[in-house]
């Protein structure tokens, strides 16, 4: 998944239209969004920091969905919209908990005992 798709979904959640994105040079917004996405992906799965929004990253759909809300939380906070940031924070934390709770591997952790 390209980071740009996470960016586009996050800014739409923040109320920034696609026409506004394509009609303006939003270098400042893109820089802040890249930082927000990098922070969110590192929190979710320890992903390496990306340098551009056009990079492709191998993440699960659940991680990508949670990253959208995490990025929207940070973007709205950087814009000073604390109401939206609070809303996205609740959604992000729920999705983050679901991602972190996924079972990666099952191991036998019971102690071995001697035969009776």
N, C-alpha and C positions, 0 to 999 in steps of 0.2 A: 504494500500500500504506500502510495506517495504521501508525504507529509502535507502537501498542498491540499489534498482532499480533507484532511483533518482541519487544516486552517480554514478552508471555505465553509465547512459545516459549523465550526466554532464561531466565526464572525457572523454567520447567518443567525445563530442563536442569540448573539449579542445585539441583533437588530440592524446590522450593516447589510444593505442589499447588494446583490450581485452586480447590478448596474453601477452602483457607486464604486465597487471594487475595480471594475474594468474601465471605468471612466476617469479614474484619478490615480495619481502616483502615490501609493501609500507605503513608502519605504519605512517610515517610522512604525506603522502598524505591523508590517511584515517582520521587522526586526523584533518587536515585542512579542509577536505571535510565535516566532521561531524559538525564542527564549522560553516562552510558556509551554510550548509543545515539548521541548527538550527536557524541561523540569518535570513535566507530567510523565513522560515516557520513562525517565530515569526512576521516578517514584514507583511506577507500575511494574516495570520489568528490568530495570537496570540497563536500559539501552544506551549505547554510545551517543555522544552529542553530535547532532547533524549540523552541517554548515549552511545548507540552503533548504528551502521548502520543496525544491524539486527532487530531493533525494527519495529513494525507494527504501522502505524498511520492512523487514519480514516480521510482522506482529500478527497476533490472532485478532479476529473480529471483535472479541470482547475487550481486548486491550485498546484497540482503535476507538471503540465506542466510548470507553471511559476517558480516553485521552481527549476526545472532543469536548467533553464537559469540563475536564480539568483545564484545558486551554481557554475555554470560554470563561471559566471562573477567573483566571489570571488576567485575561484581556479586559473583562468588565471591571475588575479591580483597578487595573492601570488606567482605565478611562474615568475612574472615580464613581462608578455606578455600583455602590455597595449593596443595593437591593438585589440586583441581578447576580452579583458575585455571591451573595449569601444563598440565593436560590440554587445556583450552579454548584456551590460547595456541597450542599446536601445531596444533590444527585450524584456528583462526582464521588463523594465518600461512600455512597451505597454501591456504585458500580466498582469502585476500587476494592471494597470489601469482597465483592463477588469474584473479582479477578484474583485477589490474593488468596481466596479460599479454595481455588481450584486445586485438585489433587494432582501432583506431578508424578509421584511414584508411591507405590505401597511397599513398605518394608516390614519384615517380621522383627519386632523389637522386644518380644518377650524373652526373659532370661532363660537360659538353658538350665535344666535341672538333671541331677543324677537319676539313673533308673532305680526304681524301688525293688 
